[in-house]
Amino acid sequence: MSAGRLPENPILIVDDERAVADGFDLVLKSNGINHVQVCTDSREVMGILRAREFELVLLDLAMPHLAGEALLGAIREEMPNVPVVIVTGRNDVKAAVECMKAGAFDYLVKAVEESRLVSSVRRAMELRALSRDYRRLKERMLAPRLAHPQAFERIVTGNQLMHSLFRIVEAVARSSEPILITGETGTGKGLFAAAVHAASNREGPFVEVNVAGVEDTMFSDTLFGRRKGAFTSAVEARGGLVQQAGAGTMFLDEIGDLSIPSQVKLLRLLDTGEYYPLGSDLPRRTAARFVVATNRDLASLMSEGTFRRDLFYRLSTHELRLPPLRERRDDIPLLLDHFLEEACAKLGKPRPSVPRRLLDFLAAQSFPGNVRELRSLVIDAVSRQSSPVLALADLVPGSREKAARGLPGSGQSPLSFPDVLPTLGQVRELLIDEALKRSGGNQSLAATMLGLSHQALSKRLAKRKLRT
């Protein structure tokens, strides 16, 4: 995308009165819609439209040589995806009805108010963008392979759901609309934001900022920049991160923690493409694309009144929900292999072998910290590992915390008992039931948790069936 151009494809203004066409051009440019072309001869319109793709057409009706009604029909027949907004001096209900029946997107009467004209153009642009995104999504979901596999090379996965998300990213990457990425902590939201940028082919850089806990003045200073003297400690002017992003991608992480005043400023920026540096009365414009992420439940935040509904609707034009690691357990061997390779290279240690029992155990864990938690566990285990075989105890998620609460060797009991003690047989059955519950019914994993062989657990379950 060319820096500062909105929309990506030009808008064609068709009016035989040059002064009127230039007036519309000025109104659009003053509202940030600056990619505009003017045509004053209706006979040239179809040739211009065939030469390249246009975002939409602003069309007069009363013109010499070729009337607007005829042009409307020709455009709708040959280029049905291009919205046509009629802007005419004819305040005629019948003409308006006929134009709308013929496929016009809107019918405006000169002299139309600036806000009405801009609103109509923006709605037509949004409709065109959604139509384009839907077409790309359909094409990418049916494509046999990724068009930009290099964009996803940092995301380690063989999971089908994750690959479906890759295709969605490719479909929406070139859209100018915001993307909302949701998912638990440690699921890779930052990696997906970077993948969106890599697949978009945008000319500017990828700029990332975590907005959690940032108060309003700091938010404005960080994103929008400031003039010298804007506040007491502002001894010099500086540009913000939005200016740094240029026509690239601006990634705002932890958007669910943004304060209400900052949400208002972000909403205005997304709606108009304009922002005010601190201490300045003159707006600046941005062509950056915004990607935001959160691990918070935005629906709950909206119900509590701490997150604006209008901002949510503006941010969620495209939404990606990243699955937790427990929903992609088939990726655990791949991730373990990747993190072992990474940790051994960093620490200068030989790579240990991984027993099958360890993989079975990991596959049964919930991993509340997801991929980030697994990575930390692997790095910690490798740093302490001295055996050629990776020990099960080194990779038990939360093993140190559990030990502190009373696992064997801690000097405390890991269990609590009621006043009436259960029998050994009752405890055994309860442990088996809990292991099966945690393993999702997988007897091999349940046996690993209990320190039994698969055969021994199968025999116990078979005896249980005979008793019932």
N, C-alpha and C positions, 0 to 999 in steps of 0.2 A: 504494500500500500504506500502510495506517495505521501510524504510528510505533509500534514495539514490539509489534506483534501477530503472533503465530505460532501456527498457520498463518494464511494470508490468509483462508480460510473457517473457520468455527468447527467444533469437535468437539462432537458431541452425546452426553452421558452419559445413559443411560436406566436408572434403577433406582428401584423403589418405596420403597426405604429412603433417606430424605433424608441421613442421616448417612453412609451408604456412598457415595452419589453425591458429597457434599461432600468426602469423603476422597480420592476419585479426582481431583476437581477440584484439591485442594490439592497432591497429588503431581505432577500434570502442571504446575501453575503453578510449583512449586518447581524444576522442570527446564526452565523457559523456554517451556513450551507453554501459553500464557496466554489463548488465544482459545477459550473453552469455554462451553457452554450446558448446563444441567441440566434434565432432564424426569423427574418422578416418577410420571406417569400415562401408562401405555402407550397409552391411547386417543387421546392427543394427538400421538403421535409422527409419524404420516404427514402430518398437517396441518402440523406444524413443518417437516418435510423438504420438503414441496411449496412452502413459502413462500419459501425461499431455498436457496442451495447450501451443503452441509456437506462438510467434508473427510473425515470418517469418523464412525462411530457405535460407542460402547461400549455393549453391550447385555446386560442381565441376562436370564435365562431364566424363573425362577420369579417371576411377577408376577400380581397379580389383574387381572381384566377381560380382558386380552389377553396371552397367553403370549409369551415371547421367540421361540419357534420360529415362531409365526405371523407375528410382525413381521419376522423374518429373511427369510422367504419373500416377504413383501410388498415389503420394501426391495429385495431382489435382483431382483424382477420389474420394479418401477417405476423404480428408480434403480441400475442394474447397475454404474455407475462408482464408487459410494460403498462403500468397504470397511467391513465390519462385524466388530468384534472382540467375541467373546462373553466376558463376565466374570461367572461364576456360582459359586454355592456347590455346584453339583452335580458331584461328582468321579466322573463316570460315563463310561467309555470309549465305550460305545454312543452316548450322547448327543453326545459329542465327535465321533465319526465321522459321525453323522447331520448335525450342524451343518456340518462341513467339506464334506460332500457337497452340502449345500444352498447352499454358496457363502460361508461365513464365512471371513474372512481368518485368524483365529486363535481359539484356545479357551483361556481362562485360568481357573484355579480360585481363588476367594477362600480365604484371604487371599493374594493374589498378591504376590510380592516387588516392591518399588518398581522395581528395575532391569529386571525382566522386563516389567512393565507399560509402562514408558517405552520400552523397546526395541521392543516390539510396535507401539506407537503410532507411533514414528518410522519403522519399516519400512513401515507402512501409508501414512504421509504421503509417503514417498519413492516408493512404488509409484504413488500417486495423482498425484504431481508428474510422474513420467516418462510416465504415460499422458496427462496434460494436455499435456506438451511435445510428445509424438508427434502428438497431434491438431492442435496449433497448427502444427507443422512441415508436416504434410500439407496443411493449409489454405493456409499461406503459399506453399509451393512450387507449388501449383496456381493461386494467385491471379494475375490478369492484371497487376496493378500493386501497388506497395508501399503499405502502409497508412500508413507514417510516412516519406515521402520526405525530409522536413526533417531527419530524424535523420542522413542520409547526405550532406548537402549539402557537407560539407568534403572528401569523398572524390571525387576527380576520376577518373572511369572510364566507359568504355562497354563494358567487357569482360563477356562473359556469365558467366564464372566468378565475377567479383566481384559481379555482380548476384545470382547464386545464393547467395553468402555473405550478401548483404543480407537475403534472404528467410529464411535460417537465423537471422540475428540477430533479426529480427522474431518468429520462432517461439519463441525461447528467452528473449527479453528480459524477459518477465514472470515467468519462473521464479525461484525463490529459490535455486536451486542455483548453485555457482560456474561460471565460464566460464574455460577455458584458451585463450589466444590464442598460437599459435606462428607463427614465420616469421623469415626473415632480417632483419638490421638494415636499417632504412629502408623496410620494407614497409607501415608504417602501423598498427602494432598499437595505439598510443595513440589514433589516430582511431577505430578499431573499438571500443575500450573505451568511448570517449565516445558512440559511436553506440548501443551496448548500453544505456547509461544513458538517452539521449534517447528511445529507443523503449520503455523500461520504464514510463514515467510514475510513477516512484518519487518520493515527496515530498521526500526529502532531497537533498543536493548530491552532485556528483561530486568525489571526493577522490582525488588521485593522489600516489603516492610511489614513488620508485625505490629498491629495497632492495639494489642491487648494492654489495657491499663494506661493508654496514652490520653492525657487530658486534652481538652479542646484546643487551647492555644498551641500546645506542642504538636498536635495533629496538623493544624493549619500551617505552622512553621515548617514542619517536616515535609508535608506534601506540596504546599503551595508556595513556600519561600516567603521572603519578607523584604521590605524596604529598610534602609538604614534608619534607625531611630523608631522603628515600629513599636518597640517596647524598651524598657530600661537597659537590658543587656544586649540589645540588637545594635552593636557598634558598627556593623557593616551589613550591606545588602547581600542576599544570596538567593539563588534559585532553588526551588524545591524539587522533590523527587518526580513530581508529575512533569515538570519541565525536562528533567533528565531523561525520562522515558520517551519523550518525543512522540514518534508515531509507533513506538513499540508496545510493550505489554507492562501494565502496572498490576502487581500482585499484592493484594491486601490480605494478610493472614490474620486469623482470630477476629473476623469481622463481627462476630456475635458479642464481643466485649466493647465495641465502640460506643462512646457516649452519645446521648440524644442530640446535643448541639452539633457534634461532628457528623452524625448521620444526616442531619439536614443539609450540611454543606456538601457531603458526598452525593446526596440525591440531586442537588442542583447541578453539580458537576456532570453527573451522568445524563441528566435531562437536556442540558444546554451545551455541554462541552466547554463551559466557562468556569473560571475560578479567579479569586482575588488574592494576590499575595498580601500578607499582613501589612497594614499601613498604606495600602494602595487603593485608590478609587477607580483605577482602570483595570478592566478584566483582561485576563489572558485566556487563550484558547488552547485546547489540547486535542490531538488526534490519537491519543493512546487508547488501547483496548484494556478493559478492566476485568481481572479475574480475582475473585474473593473466595476465602475458605473459612470454615468454622467447624469445630467439633461440638458446638452447642446445638440444642434443639430450638431452632428459630421459632417454631410454632408456639412453644411454651413461652419464649421471651416476648412474643407479640401479645399473647394472652395476659402476661404480667405488665405490659405497657413499657417494656424496656427496649423493644426493637420496633421500629416503624414499619407498618404494613406496606406503605407505599414504596419504601426502600426495598423491602423484600421482593415485592412484585417486579420492581425495576431490575433487581440483581438476578432473579431466577428465570430469566428468559431461557437460558440454557442451564440445566442443573445436572451435576454428576454426583452420585452417591457411591463412595468407595466402600467396598465390603471389608469387614474386619477379618483378621487372619483366621478366626474360627470358621468363617464361611468359605475359605479357600485353603483348607488344610493340605490339599494336594501340592501346594507350593512350598510346604515346610522343608522337604528334602532339598529343593532347589535353593531356597534362601539359606539354609544351613550350610550348604556347599559353598555358596557365594560368600557368606560372612566368614567362614573358616579360611577361605582363600585370602580375603581381605585382611583378616586379623594376623594370619601367619606372615604375610608379606610385610605388614607394618611392624610386627614385633620381632621379625627375623627368626621365627621358630619353624621347625619342621611340621608338616601337616599331620595331625593325628588321624587314625582311622576312626570310623563311627560305627559302633555296633548297631545291629538292627533293633535291638531292644530299646536303644536310645531314641531312634526315630519313632517307634511305636508310642513311647512315652510322650514325646513332644506333640505328636498328633492328637493326643488326648487332652492337652492343656487348653485353657481358655484364652490365655495371652491378652489380658486387659490393655496392655501397652502395645499390642499388635507387633508389626514388623520391627519397630524401634526397640521394643523390649527384647525380642529374639536376638537382634544384633548386639545389644548390650550384654546379654547373657553369654553369647558366643565369644565376644572380645574378652570378657572377664574370665571365662573358662580357659581360653587359650593362654592368657597372661599367667595363669596359675598352673597350667598343665605341665607335667613332667613325664607322664607316661605316653607311650606311643599310641595308646587307645584313649579316646575321650571318655572321661568317667561320667556316669549317669548323675551322680551327686552334684557335679559342677554345673550341670545345665538344667537342674530342676528349677522352674520359674519361681522366684521368691523364696529360694531355699534358705537364704540367710535370715530373712524376716521370719520365716516359719520356725527356724531354729531358736530365734530369740523368744518366740511365743511358746516354745516347749516341745520341739521335736527331740528324739533321742539324742543324748549328749549335751542337752542344754541345762540339765538339772531340774527341769520342770516337766509336769505331765502334759502331753499334748491333748488329753481328753478330760472331759468333765463328766461326772457321774450323778445320777439321781440318788435319792435316799435309799431306794431299794436297788441293789446291784443287779444287772442282767446276768444271765448265765453265759458261760463261754459260747455255748451253741447259739444263743440269741445274738451275741456280739458278732460272731462269725457271719451269720446270715445278714445282719445289718451292713457289715462291711462289704459283702458281696453285692448287695443291692445298690449301695452307694457307688461302688466301682463301675457297675454296669450302667448306672445313671450317668456318671461323668464321662464314660466312654461312648455314650450313645448306643449302648447295646453291643458294642464290639467286644467279644469275649477275649480276643487276643490282647487288646489294650487293657481290659479290666484285669486280666491275669498279671500283666506287667505291673500295674499299680499295686496289686496285692502281694507281689513277690512270689507268685506261683507260676507253674508252667501252664500252658494252655490246656494240656491234657488233664492236669489235676483239677483245674476249675471246671472243666466239662464234666468230670466225674461227680463233683459236688453238686452241680446243677442237675445232673441226671438223677442223683439220689433224692434231691428235693422234689422232682417231678413224681417219683415213685411214692413219696410220702403224701403227696396231694392227690 
